[in-house]
């Protein structure tokens, strides 16, 4: 069973729910809920939680549901943060780094190719290194930042799971990083939206593969 | 007391907002202005400043990417409203 968080201001929780339902059972977890009973994988979806006031994700991290998610992640549960969800997980300290405003200052909405950097992550299980996934991005603050020594460590430990394909970095993310995990590898954050790439009818079903990989772990 | 917290992007981190403002200045006749950075200003009422650094690091600023500065405001110096 997937749990998809919903904050005031979330806007991608329905697509995330629908993506999860293509590969398993799923339910919405309201931001005031702390009950994750029966949930085997958590998705923190995109949107503008709490209006993105102060900084994207800064306020959502204090919600009761996020405290439950932090505990869940601490016990090894898999957590996928997409876009605003990625920002929330960084703010909560569950992922390293931060997301800064795009270097072009524009809201971006486009399809990008992602390169699978490792096949050792639970989120890329069954994928090949160097394989390409076509997934859309749509964000204003997606420039991944971490200090240089942190970036070196992330790369050395295999925590960089997805990169923007050469020449397609849309936002100025350092080292073309599109998705990173925590050290334990059970929490992934990415700016692109795999939940919007689940059906060939809308251009690509590559995003579904991440959700499938999560099911394989939960099962 | 009334307190003002200034939050700025850390030095060395690309600040596209500051750059955009700076680039707009020559066209307005301010070609001699440079080093523009855009941050945030938070004003608040606090009984003591003791725990404000903690508040700043937990919520108002993200210490990874931002520096903060806490200033006590003299009476009559605060923003109206």
Boltz contact constraints between the chains, C-beta under 6 A:
constraints:
  - contact:
      token1: [A, 98]
      token2: [B, 62]
      max_distance: 6.0
  - contact:
      token1: [A, 98]
      token2: [B, 64]
      max_distance: 6.0
  - contact:
      token1: [A, 98]
      token2: [B, 65]
      max_distance: 6.0
  - contact:
      token1: [A, 101]
      token2: [B, 16]
      max_distance: 6.0
  - contact:
      token1: [A, 103]
      token2: [B, 16]
      max_distance: 6.0
  - contact:
      token1: [A, 105]
      token2: [B, 16]
      max_distance: 6.0
  - contact:
      token1: [A, 105]
      token2: [B, 20]
      max_distance: 6.0
